């Protein structure tokens, strides 16, 4: 960056400026087109994409099912955010903020919408009384759950955007958000020094919320930034990330609504547990 920038007195939207996501970012809310959402046969209807925020919820569903909560069966429908699916009228009816994931809980007499990933995790955890940890440790668990919600935007929208997606590399924002991302990794590393999981000995929704972002980062899955951020120096975070990565339900949850990467790891829609064996993208492509 060689030229200084003087902000105008009144900001005006430049549709051509914004880097990789310029075509879908806009300064107004609401639907851009009419589009109903599909509804499957299960009590829970999830509309999502396998970003870190989307993975939180699919991991939670798969962990619930693995723990024997058969009533947690769900349909997962793919929302292509690059195509603007999140601005369809049906999606906006569930989440007026037009962000994935969004959930319709149809398990009761009246359908209930739930949006924001932490709200969905809390809704499901309370509904099934699962992955909340002991009551006497609830405040600690919730503190870390909401730490993630407040901190990850600096990693994703801050560091990730300027390091990987901005139209050109800029030293000041990259340095600013790299410093903050490393500080957050250090927070986690210190917390995990004498604990198996984030809030103590129990695996909870706090781990499910934090892992797709910070676990993905130290496992080399985000922004091609592992070497730049020296992630292997955070040994406690790396140990924790590998332990969660090895869980079968986590492996399945990462596959749901995935539309990039190895075809064998993409289950673009999930409507039955057997889909993991029969409907991954490699099998669909092989069948023509």
N, C-alpha and C positions, 0 to 999 in steps of 0.2 A: 504494500500500500504506500504510494508515494504522494497522492493528493489528499489534502485534508478535506473533511466534509463539514459543511455548515448546514444544520437542519433548517428546513423552511419554517416559517411561522406556523403554517398549518400543513400537517402531513397529508399527502395525496397518494392513493394507491397506484403503484406502477405495476401493472399486470405482468410485465415482461421481466421484472426483477424478483429474484427469490430462489434462484438455484434449482436444484433437482425437484423441489416440490412446488414450484411456482404455479403449476397448472391447477393445483388443488387448494392452495392456501388463499384465503380471502378474508377481508376484515368485517364480514357480516355473517350472521347466523341464518338458520332456516334451510328449508329444502330448496334444491335447484330443479328437481324434477319429480314427477309422480312415479313411485315404484313400490308396490306392495312387497312385503317380505314373505318368504316361504315359511310354512309351519309344518313340523314333522309330528311324529306320534308320541314323543316322550314328554315327561313333565316339564323339562327345561329346554328352552330354545335359545341357543347362543349364536350371536352374529359377530364374527370376529376375524382376525388375521393373526398369524403366528409371529407377531412382533413380541418383544419382551412383555408388554402389557397384556397382550392376548394370551401368551403362554401361562401367565399366572393362573388364569381361570381354567384353562384346559388341564393343567397339571392338577389343580384342585379337584376337578371332576374325576379325573382318573385315579387320584389318591382316595377319594371317597368310595369309588366303586371297588378299588382294591381292598379297602378296609371292610367291605361287606355291606355298604349302604346301597342296596339294589335300587332304592327309590331315587337315586341320583342320576339315573340314566338321562342322557341328553342328546339332542341333535345339535351339531355344530355346522353352521352355514358360513361359507366364505364371503367375506366383504373385501372387495378389491379397492383399497383406498387410493391407489394410483389412478383408478378409473372413476373415482368420485362416488362409489357406491354409498359411502357414509352420508351423502347429501340427498339420498332418496327419501321420499316422504315417509315411507314405512320405518326406515332407520331413525329419522329425526323424531318420529313419534316416541321411540323408545329412549333415545338419547338426544336431547335438544342441543347438546354440545358437539354432536357429529364426530365422536371419537370411538374407536373400538377399545375394549369389548363392550357389548350391550347384551343384556339378558332379559328374556321374558320367563318368569316363573309361572307356569300354568298348572302347578300342583294343587292349587286350591280352587275354590268356587269362582274367584275373581282373579284374572291374570294380573300379575304385579311386574312392573318394569323395574330394573335395577341397572344403573350405569355407574361408571368409575370402578376401576378394577378392585380397589380396596373395599368398596361398598359391596361388590359382588362376593368377594372372599368372606367378608363378615356375614353377609346374608346366608351364604351356604354353610358356613361354620356354625352359626347359631341354629340354623334349621336342623342340622344333623348332629349338633353337639359334638363336633369333631375338629381336631387340629387347633384348638384354642389354648391348649396347655392348661395347667392347674389354675383354679380361680385365684389362689393367692399370688400367682405370678401374672395375672391378666394385665395389669397396668404396664408391666415391663414389656410384655408381648405387643400390646397396642402401641406403645411408644415406638417400638422398632418398625411396626407396620406403617405407621404414619411418618416415621423418619424416611422410609423409602419414598413415600408419595411426595414429600417435600424436597428430597435430595436428588432423585433421579432426573428431574428436568435439567439440572445443571450438567449431568452426564450426557443425556440424550440431546435435548434441544440446545444445550450449550456446547460442550466439548464435541459430541458426535457431529453436530451440524457444521461447526466451523472447521473441524479436522477432516471430515469426509465428504460433506455435501455442499458447502458454500461454493459460489461460482469461482472464487479464487482463494488461495491460502492467505490468511492475514495473521501476522505475528501476534498482535496484542490479544485478540479473542482466543486464539489457540493457547497461548501461554496462560491466560486468565483461567480458562476452564480446565486446562490440564492440571494446573495447580489445585483447583477445587476438586477435581476427580481423584487425584492422588490423596488429598486430605481425607476424602470420604472413604477411600480404600484403607487408609490408616485407621480411621474410626472403626471400621469393621474388623480389621486385623487385631486391634487391641481388644475388642469385645470378644472375639473368638479365641483369644489366647488360652482361656481356661474353660471353654464351653464347647460342647459338641455342636450346638445350634445357636441361633442368634440370641434368643431370650433365655437360654438355659439348656437343660438336658432333653427337652421335648422338641420334636419337629412340629412346627406350627405354620399358620398362614403367614406369619412374618417372614419365615424362610422362603415360602412360596412366592412372596411378593419381591423379596430382595434378590433371590437367586437368578431369575432370568436377566436382570440387568448386570449385577456385579459378578455373579457367577459366570455369566456369559462373557463378560469382559476379561476376567482372568483366565478363562479357558480358550481365549483367542477367537471368540465368535462375534465380537462387535468392532466395527469400524477399522479393522486391520491395525489396531492400535496397541496390541499387547506389548510389543517391543518398545514402542515409543513411551509407554507409561510404566515400563519395567514391572509388569504385573507379577512376575515370579518372585519378586522380593516380598510380596505379601503372603507369606507361607501359610498363615492360619486361614486366610480367605481361600487360598488355593486348596488346602486340605478339605475344607467345608464344601467348596464348589464341586470337587471331585466326588465326595461322598453322596451329595444330592444327585449329581449327574448319573450315578450308578443305579438309582432307584428305578425299577421297571415302570412305575406309573409316570415318572418324570420323562422317561424316554418316550412313552406314548404321548404324553401331553405336549411335548415339543413338536410332534409330528402333525397334530391336528391343526387344520386351517393353514398349513404351510404350503406356499405356492412357489418357492424358490429352493435352490440347493439340489442335492441328490434326489432324483425321482423316487428312490426307495424310501426316502424319509419324508415324503409329502403325502399326507392324507388330507386332501383339500376340503372334503366334507366328511363328517363322521356321524353315522346314524345307528351304528351297532358295533359292539365290541369286535365282531368278526371282520369289520372293515379293515382293521390293521393287517390282517392276513390276506385279504382279497382285493382291496380297493386303493392301495397305494399307487402313486402315479406311474411307477415303472410297470406295474401289472396292467393298468388301464392302457398305457401306450402299447404294451406287447399284444394286447387283445385287439388293438386297432380301434 
